[in-house]
Amino acid sequence: MSNSLQFSDYLAAADAIRARSAQHPKIGLVLGSGLGSLADAVENPDIIPYGDIPNWPVGTVAGHSGRLLIGTLEGKTVLVMQGRAHFYEGFTPQQITFPVRVMKLLGIDTYLVTNAAGG
């Protein structure tokens, strides 16, 4: 993926997701380490590997499945990211925020991010 993303790159990603799912999520969830199993509760999911979405950053953290699920969770249509790209993996801030901008193009207006933290 190029470090210089253009608006057309975001549109291409949104179009690729729309081509794989007829569902219209309004909520985006990013599941970090430890919460990936929440994706198992998504009903009737359309599953899209990150590698199938143009320009989507594919992280390498163990435990991150690297895929989108679009389906129903507790009666709400959601887009669930199983894992994300991180700055420490060598991604730029523009690449890291790419999925958030694509979600907005998809009509998502609520965005929740989870993570595991400990000491």
OpenMM code with the backbone's topology and positions (N, CA, C; nanometers):
from openmm import Vec3, app, unit

residues = "MET SER ASN SER LEU GLN PHE SER ASP TYR LEU ALA ALA ALA ASP ALA ILE ARG ALA ARG SER ALA GLN HIS PRO LYS ILE GLY LEU VAL LEU GLY SER GLY LEU GLY SER LEU ALA ASP ALA VAL GLU ASN PRO ASP ILE ILE PRO TYR GLY ASP ILE PRO ASN TRP PRO VAL GLY THR VAL ALA GLY HIS SER GLY ARG LEU LEU ILE GLY THR LEU GLU GLY LYS THR VAL LEU VAL MET GLN GLY ARG ALA HIS PHE TYR GLU GLY PHE THR PRO GLN GLN ILE THR PHE PRO VAL ARG VAL MET LYS LEU LEU GLY ILE ASP THR TYR LEU VAL THR ASN ALA ALA GLY GLY".split()
positions = [
    Vec3(0.0848, -0.1168, 0.0000),
    Vec3(0.0000, 0.0000, 0.0000),
    Vec3(0.0894, 0.1231, 0.0000),
    Vec3(0.0530, 0.2194, -0.0777),
    Vec3(0.1261, 0.3449, -0.0855),
    Vec3(0.1064, 0.4242, 0.0422),
    Vec3(0.2073, 0.5062, 0.0757),
    Vec3(0.1950, 0.5940, 0.1918),
    Vec3(0.1131, 0.7171, 0.1600),
    Vec3(0.0816, 0.7403, 0.0335),
    Vec3(0.0062, 0.8581, -0.0075),
    Vec3(-0.1293, 0.8144, -0.0617),
    Vec3(-0.2284, 0.8154, 0.0238),
    Vec3(-0.3615, 0.7714, -0.0155),
    Vec3(-0.4418, 0.8876, -0.0703),
    Vec3(-0.5206, 0.8592, -0.1717),
    Vec3(-0.6076, 0.9583, -0.2341),
    Vec3(-0.7530, 0.9233, -0.2015),
    Vec3(-0.8427, 1.0192, -0.2207),
    Vec3(-0.9840, 0.9954, -0.1936),
    Vec3(-1.0355, 0.8764, -0.2740),
    Vec3(-0.9859, 0.8605, -0.3946),
    Vec3(-1.0289, 0.7473, -0.4780),
    Vec3(-0.9922, 0.6130, -0.4143),
    Vec3(-0.8858, 0.6088, -0.3344),
    Vec3(-0.8479, 0.4852, -0.2653),
    Vec3(-0.9523, 0.4471, -0.1601),
    Vec3(-1.0033, 0.5477, -0.0903),
    Vec3(-1.1076, 0.5236, 0.0102),
    Vec3(-1.2367, 0.4766, -0.0579),
    Vec3(-1.2695, 0.5416, -0.1693),
    Vec3(-1.3897, 0.5032, -0.2441),
    Vec3(-1.3796, 0.3602, -0.2960),
    Vec3(-1.2614, 0.3218, -0.3439),
    Vec3(-1.2416, 0.1861, -0.3959),
    Vec3(-1.2625, 0.0826, -0.2855),
    Vec3(-1.2139, 0.1120, -0.1667),
    Vec3(-1.2317, 0.0197, -0.0545),
    Vec3(-1.3793, 0.0087, -0.0167),
    Vec3(-1.4472, 0.1227, -0.0081),
    Vec3(-1.5901, 0.1217, 0.0259),
    Vec3(-1.6698, 0.0446, -0.0795),
    Vec3(-1.6369, 0.0646, -0.2056),
    Vec3(-1.7062, -0.0066, -0.3137),
    Vec3(-1.6834, -0.1574, -0.3046),
    Vec3(-1.5607, -0.1976, -0.2707),
    Vec3(-1.5293, -0.3402, -0.2587),
    Vec3(-1.6093, -0.4042, -0.1452),
    Vec3(-1.6261, -0.3312, -0.0360),
    Vec3(-1.7043, -0.3831, 0.0764),
    Vec3(-1.8516, -0.3925, 0.0380),
    Vec3(-1.9022, -0.2894, -0.0260),
    Vec3(-2.0430, -0.2911, -0.0698),
    Vec3(-2.0700, -0.4061, -0.1675),
    Vec3(-1.9703, -0.4394, -0.2486),
    Vec3(-1.9870, -0.5479, -0.3459),
    Vec3(-1.9968, -0.6844, -0.2778),
    Vec3(-1.9467, -0.6939, -0.1549),
    Vec3(-1.9458, -0.8213, -0.0828),
    Vec3(-2.0557, -0.8337, 0.0223),
    Vec3(-2.1264, -0.7232, 0.0488),
    Vec3(-2.2311, -0.7277, 0.1507),
    Vec3(-2.3439, -0.6320, 0.1148),
    Vec3(-2.4655, -0.6814, 0.1220),
    Vec3(-2.5831, -0.5969, 0.0980),
    Vec3(-2.6328, -0.5325, 0.2273),
    Vec3(-2.5671, -0.5638, 0.3388),
    Vec3(-2.6077, -0.5082, 0.4679),
    Vec3(-2.5548, -0.3655, 0.4821),
    Vec3(-2.6245, -0.2851, 0.5620),
    Vec3(-2.5897, -0.1435, 0.5781),
    Vec3(-2.5634, -0.1118, 0.7253),
    Vec3(-2.4404, -0.1360, 0.7708),
    Vec3(-2.4108, -0.1126, 0.9118),
    Vec3(-2.4089, 0.0357, 0.9469),
    Vec3(-2.4504, 0.0653, 1.0691),
    Vec3(-2.4442, 0.2014, 1.1234),
    Vec3(-2.3452, 0.2096, 1.2386),
    Vec3(-2.2979, 0.0929, 1.2850),
    Vec3(-2.2050, 0.0860, 1.3971),
    Vec3(-2.0802, 0.0123, 1.3521),
    Vec3(-1.9630, 0.0691, 1.3818),
    Vec3(-1.8357, 0.0046, 1.3545),
    Vec3(-1.7685, -0.0338, 1.4851),
    Vec3(-1.7238, -0.1576, 1.4947),
    Vec3(-1.6534, -0.2068, 1.6131),
    Vec3(-1.5154, -0.2542, 1.5718),
    Vec3(-1.4136, -0.2142, 1.6463),
    Vec3(-1.2787, -0.2639, 1.6237),
    Vec3(-1.2430, -0.3499, 1.7438),
    Vec3(-1.2242, -0.4786, 1.7197),
    Vec3(-1.1941, -0.5720, 1.8273),
    Vec3(-1.0445, -0.5955, 1.8345),
    Vec3(-0.9865, -0.5588, 1.9462),
    Vec3(-0.8449, -0.5818, 1.9680),
    Vec3(-0.8222, -0.7178, 2.0318),
    Vec3(-0.7005, -0.7384, 2.0763),
    Vec3(-0.6641, -0.8639, 2.1413),
    Vec3(-0.7555, -0.8893, 2.2604),
    Vec3(-0.8019, -1.0110, 2.2718),
    Vec3(-0.8834, -1.0493, 2.3852),
    Vec3(-1.0327, -1.0383, 2.3622),
    Vec3(-1.0756, -0.9617, 2.2637),
    Vec3(-1.2186, -0.9488, 2.2378),
    Vec3(-1.2586, -1.0021, 2.1010),
    Vec3(-1.1656, -1.0643, 2.0331),
    Vec3(-1.1950, -1.1181, 1.9011),
    Vec3(-1.3095, -1.2172, 1.9008),
    Vec3(-1.3312, -1.2839, 2.0140),
    Vec3(-1.4387, -1.3828, 2.0209),
    Vec3(-1.5773, -1.3187, 2.0168),
    Vec3(-1.5874, -1.1884, 2.0425),
    Vec3(-1.7168, -1.1205, 2.0312),
    Vec3(-1.7720, -1.1345, 1.8894),
    Vec3(-1.6830, -1.1479, 1.7931),
    Vec3(-1.7258, -1.1644, 1.6542),
    Vec3(-1.8105, -1.2903, 1.6362),
    Vec3(-1.7906, -1.3895, 1.7229),
    Vec3(-1.8695, -1.5131, 1.7138),
    Vec3(-2.0177, -1.4880, 1.7390),
    Vec3(-2.0502, -1.3773, 1.8052),
    Vec3(-2.1899, -1.3451, 1.8356),
    Vec3(-2.2600, -1.2733, 1.7206),
    Vec3(-2.1848, -1.2344, 1.6174),
    Vec3(-2.2445, -1.1653, 1.5022),
    Vec3(-2.3241, -1.2667, 1.4208),
    Vec3(-2.4508, -1.2358, 1.3990),
    Vec3(-2.5395, -1.3259, 1.3260),
    Vec3(-2.5399, -1.2938, 1.1767),
    Vec3(-2.5481, -1.3987, 1.0957),
    Vec3(-2.5526, -1.3878, 0.9494),
    Vec3(-2.4425, -1.2978, 0.8942),
    Vec3(-2.3167, -1.3241, 0.9336),
    Vec3(-2.2108, -1.2329, 0.8907),
    Vec3(-2.1686, -1.2525, 0.7449),
    Vec3(-2.1434, -1.1414, 0.6787),
    Vec3(-2.0677, -1.1421, 0.5541),
    Vec3(-1.9234, -1.1221, 0.5977),
    Vec3(-1.8342, -1.2117, 0.5564),
    Vec3(-1.6952, -1.2088, 0.6026),
    Vec3(-1.6052, -1.1687, 0.4869),
    Vec3(-1.5232, -1.0659, 0.5115),
    Vec3(-1.4346, -1.0138, 0.4076),
    Vec3(-1.2928, -1.0052, 0.4640),
    Vec3(-1.1990, -1.0859, 0.4137),
    Vec3(-1.0604, -1.0730, 0.4576),
    Vec3(-1.0044, -0.9356, 0.4190),
    Vec3(-0.9248, -0.8773, 0.5076),
    Vec3(-0.8671, -0.7459, 0.4790),
    Vec3(-0.7930, -0.7444, 0.3456),
    Vec3(-0.7259, -0.8525, 0.3144),
    Vec3(-0.6496, -0.8588, 0.1904),
    Vec3(-0.7340, -0.8480, 0.0647),
    Vec3(-0.8656, -0.8667, 0.0778),
    Vec3(-0.9568, -0.8550, -0.0364),
    Vec3(-1.0080, -0.7126, -0.0568),
    Vec3(-0.9707, -0.6216, 0.0322),
    Vec3(-1.0184, -0.4835, 0.0252),
    Vec3(-0.9028, -0.3956, -0.0215),
    Vec3(-0.9182, -0.3256, -0.1335),
    Vec3(-0.8087, -0.2430, -0.1847),
    Vec3(-0.7596, -0.1421, -0.0809),
    Vec3(-0.6282, -0.1360, -0.0647),
    Vec3(-0.5601, -0.0384, 0.0209),
    Vec3(-0.5816, -0.0581, 0.1705),
    Vec3(-0.6546, -0.1611, 0.2102),
    Vec3(-0.6813, -0.1836, 0.3529),
    Vec3(-0.5532, -0.2325, 0.4202),
    Vec3(-0.5118, -0.1735, 0.5307),
    Vec3(-0.3894, -0.2188, 0.5976),
    Vec3(-0.4108, -0.3544, 0.6652),
    Vec3(-0.3175, -0.4440, 0.6445),
    Vec3(-0.3259, -0.5777, 0.7025),
    Vec3(-0.2180, -0.5888, 0.8092),
    Vec3(-0.2595, -0.5877, 0.9351),
    Vec3(-0.1657, -0.5962, 1.0465),
    Vec3(-0.1136, -0.7376, 1.0649),
    Vec3(-0.0151, -0.7492, 1.1537),
    Vec3(0.0511, -0.8775, 1.1747),
    Vec3(0.0451, -0.9249, 1.3195),
    Vec3(-0.0328, -0.8587, 1.4039),
    Vec3(-0.0384, -0.8936, 1.5456),
    Vec3(-0.1063, -1.0294, 1.5638),
    Vec3(-0.0437, -1.1162, 1.6433),
    Vec3(-0.1019, -1.2469, 1.6728),
    Vec3(-0.2367, -1.2289, 1.7417),
    Vec3(-0.3325, -1.3097, 1.7030),
    Vec3(-0.4652, -1.3021, 1.7624),
    Vec3(-0.5609, -1.2108, 1.6886),
    Vec3(-0.5103, -1.1358, 1.5915),
    Vec3(-0.5970, -1.0515, 1.5088),
    Vec3(-0.6261, -1.1285, 1.3805),
    Vec3(-0.7529, -1.1553, 1.3552),
    Vec3(-0.7911, -1.2401, 1.2420),
    Vec3(-0.7766, -1.1732, 1.1061),
    Vec3(-0.7740, -1.0397, 1.1038),
    Vec3(-0.7557, -0.9701, 0.9769),
    Vec3(-0.8731, -0.9822, 0.8824),
    Vec3(-0.9934, -0.9611, 0.9359),
    Vec3(-1.1102, -0.9679, 0.8493),
    Vec3(-1.2218, -0.8791, 0.9041),
    Vec3(-1.3120, -0.8418, 0.8127),
    Vec3(-1.4330, -0.7680, 0.8476),
    Vec3(-1.5488, -0.8654, 0.8546),
    Vec3(-1.6376, -0.8401, 0.9471),
    Vec3(-1.7653, -0.9105, 0.9520),
    Vec3(-1.8730, -0.8042, 0.9485),
    Vec3(-1.9711, -0.8233, 0.8634),
    Vec3(-2.0863, -0.7336, 0.8598),
    Vec3(-2.2086, -0.8206, 0.8840),
    Vec3(-2.2779, -0.7907, 0.9924),
    Vec3(-2.3933, -0.8712, 1.0299),
    Vec3(-2.4705, -0.8057, 1.1422),
    Vec3(-2.5448, -0.8866, 1.2159),
    Vec3(-2.6318, -0.8353, 1.3218),
    Vec3(-2.5785, -0.8770, 1.4581),
    Vec3(-2.5721, -0.7808, 1.5483),
    Vec3(-2.5295, -0.8042, 1.6859),
    Vec3(-2.6299, -0.7353, 1.7775),
    Vec3(-2.6987, -0.8157, 1.8571),
    Vec3(-2.7997, -0.7606, 1.9488),
    Vec3(-2.9017, -0.6730, 1.8757),
    Vec3(-2.9411, -0.7164, 1.7562),
    Vec3(-3.0443, -0.6464, 1.6808),
    Vec3(-2.9972, -0.5266, 1.6003),
    Vec3(-2.8677, -0.4967, 1.6043),
    Vec3(-2.8114, -0.3834, 1.5299),
    Vec3(-2.7202, -0.4354, 1.4194),
    Vec3(-2.7255, -0.3707, 1.3033),
    Vec3(-2.6348, -0.4078, 1.1949),
    Vec3(-2.5005, -0.3418, 1.2211),
    Vec3(-2.3963, -0.4242, 1.2265),
    Vec3(-2.2631, -0.3768, 1.2637),
    Vec3(-2.1585, -0.4202, 1.1614),
    Vec3(-2.0519, -0.3427, 1.1556),
    Vec3(-1.9304, -0.3816, 1.0849),
    Vec3(-1.8273, -0.4050, 1.1940),
    Vec3(-1.7711, -0.5243, 1.1980),
    Vec3(-1.6741, -0.5606, 1.3007),
    Vec3(-1.5386, -0.5835, 1.2356),
    Vec3(-1.4379, -0.5123, 1.2847),
    Vec3(-1.3002, -0.5369, 1.2429),
    Vec3(-1.2371, -0.6319, 1.3436),
    Vec3(-1.1862, -0.7434, 1.2958),
    Vec3(-1.1132, -0.8357, 1.3817),
    Vec3(-0.9645, -0.8073, 1.3657),
    Vec3(-0.9178, -0.7129, 1.4453),
    Vec3(-0.7788, -0.6706, 1.4393),
    Vec3(-0.7627, -0.5418, 1.3616),
    Vec3(-0.6471, -0.4790, 1.3802),
    Vec3(-0.6189, -0.3522, 1.3138),
    Vec3(-0.4688, -0.3363, 1.2963),
    Vec3(-0.4323, -0.2384, 1.2157),
    Vec3(-0.2915, -0.2060, 1.1934),
    Vec3(-0.2439, -0.1120, 1.3041),
    Vec3(-0.1159, -0.1206, 1.3365),
    Vec3(-0.0578, -0.0392, 1.4429),
    Vec3(0.0629, 0.0388, 1.3908),
    Vec3(0.0880, 0.1514, 1.4534),
    Vec3(0.2031, 0.2347, 1.4177),
    Vec3(0.3337, 0.1573, 1.4364),
    Vec3(0.3434, 0.0794, 1.5435),
    Vec3(0.4671, 0.0056, 1.5707),
    Vec3(0.4946, -0.1051, 1.4688),
    Vec3(0.3967, -0.1349, 1.3838),
    Vec3(0.4175, -0.2326, 1.2771),
    Vec3(0.4738, -0.1667, 1.1510),
    Vec3(0.4885, -0.0348, 1.1548),
    Vec3(0.5430, 0.0363, 1.0397),
    Vec3(0.4398, 0.1071, 0.9544),
    Vec3(0.3148, 0.1059, 0.9966),
    Vec3(0.2101, 0.1754, 0.9222),
    Vec3(0.2115, 0.3243, 0.9559),
    Vec3(0.1747, 0.4052, 0.8580),
    Vec3(0.1660, 0.5497, 0.8791),
    Vec3(0.0326, 0.5835, 0.9463),
    Vec3(0.0228, 0.7011, 1.0073),
    Vec3(-0.1065, 0.7420, 1.0630),
    Vec3(-0.2179, 0.7413, 0.9573),
    Vec3(-0.1854, 0.7786, 0.8354),
    Vec3(-0.2860, 0.7784, 0.7289),
    Vec3(-0.3356, 0.6363, 0.7015),
    Vec3(-0.2455, 0.5403, 0.7023),
    Vec3(-0.2849, 0.4011, 0.6801),
    Vec3(-0.3656, 0.3469, 0.7982),
    Vec3(-0.3259, 0.3828, 0.9187),
    Vec3(-0.3938, 0.3341, 1.0384),
    Vec3(-0.5374, 0.3853, 1.0442),
    Vec3(-0.5591, 0.5081, 1.0011),
    Vec3(-0.6939, 0.5661, 1.0058),
    Vec3(-0.7763, 0.5359, 0.8807),
    Vec3(-0.7171, 0.4689, 0.7840),
    Vec3(-0.7872, 0.4353, 0.6600),
    Vec3(-0.9219, 0.3666, 0.6856),
    Vec3(-0.9273, 0.2621, 0.7697),
    Vec3(-1.0559, 0.1951, 0.7921),
    Vec3(-1.1642, 0.2870, 0.8491),
    Vec3(-1.1263, 0.3803, 0.9358),
    Vec3(-1.2246, 0.4718, 0.9946),
    Vec3(-1.2878, 0.5581, 0.8861),
    Vec3(-1.2069, 0.6070, 0.7954),
    Vec3(-1.2570, 0.6926, 0.6877),
    Vec3(-1.3460, 0.6129, 0.5915),
    Vec3(-1.3089, 0.4885, 0.5671),
    Vec3(-1.3924, 0.4032, 0.4818),
    Vec3(-1.5263, 0.3752, 0.5503),
    Vec3(-1.5222, 0.3512, 0.6804),
    Vec3(-1.6476, 0.3282, 0.7536),
    Vec3(-1.7419, 0.4470, 0.7392),
    Vec3(-1.6889, 0.5669, 0.7451),
    Vec3(-1.7729, 0.6858, 0.7291),
    Vec3(-1.8373, 0.6863, 0.5908),
    Vec3(-1.7620, 0.6489, 0.4882),
    Vec3(-1.8176, 0.6418, 0.3529),
    Vec3(-1.9279, 0.5360, 0.3428),
    Vec3(-1.9205, 0.4352, 0.4274),
    Vec3(-2.0221, 0.3294, 0.4284),
    Vec3(-2.1469, 0.3696, 0.5066),
    Vec3(-2.1437, 0.4858, 0.5706),
    Vec3(-2.2599, 0.5328, 0.6456),
    Vec3(-2.2554, 0.5029, 0.7943),
    Vec3(-2.1421, 0.4570, 0.8421),
    Vec3(-2.1278, 0.4275, 0.9850),
    Vec3(-2.1129, 0.5586, 1.0608),
    Vec3(-2.1947, 0.5747, 1.1653),
    Vec3(-2.1874, 0.6987, 1.2426),
    Vec3(-2.1526, 0.6764, 1.3894),
    Vec3(-2.1386, 0.5508, 1.4302),
    Vec3(-2.0931, 0.5181, 1.5654),
    Vec3(-1.9737, 0.4247, 1.5527),
    Vec3(-1.8638, 0.4588, 1.6218),
    Vec3(-1.7378, 0.3868, 1.6074),
    Vec3(-1.6842, 0.3543, 1.7465),
    Vec3(-1.6648, 0.2255, 1.7748),
    Vec3(-1.6129, 0.1811, 1.9037),
    Vec3(-1.4842, 0.1034, 1.8824),
    Vec3(-1.3819, 0.1368, 1.9613),
    Vec3(-1.2525, 0.0698, 1.9517),
    Vec3(-1.2229, 0.0034, 2.0854),
    Vec3(-1.1768, -0.1202, 2.0809),
    Vec3(-1.1380, -0.1905, 2.2026),
    Vec3(-0.9895, -0.2221, 2.1964),
    Vec3(-0.9325, -0.2499, 2.3120),
    Vec3(-0.7939, -0.2949, 2.3168),
    Vec3(-0.7707, -0.3693, 2.4477),
    Vec3(-0.6624, -0.4416, 2.4516),
    Vec3(-0.6198, -0.5064, 2.5748),
    Vec3(-0.5015, -0.4272, 2.6291),
    Vec3(-0.5021, -0.4033, 2.7565),
    Vec3(-0.3921, -0.3310, 2.8199),
    Vec3(-0.3621, -0.3984, 2.9527),
    Vec3(-0.2381, -0.4007, 2.9867),
    Vec3(-0.2025, -0.4639, 3.1130),
    Vec3(-0.0617, -0.4267, 3.1535),
    Vec3(-0.0247, -0.4716, 3.2644),
    Vec3(0.1078, -0.4369, 3.3140),
    Vec3(0.1706, -0.5519, 3.3847),
] * unit.nanometer
topology = app.Topology()
chain = topology.addChain("A")
for resn in residues:
    res = topology.addResidue(resn, chain)
    for name in ("N", "CA", "C"):
        topology.addAtom(name, app.Element.getBySymbol(name[0]), res)
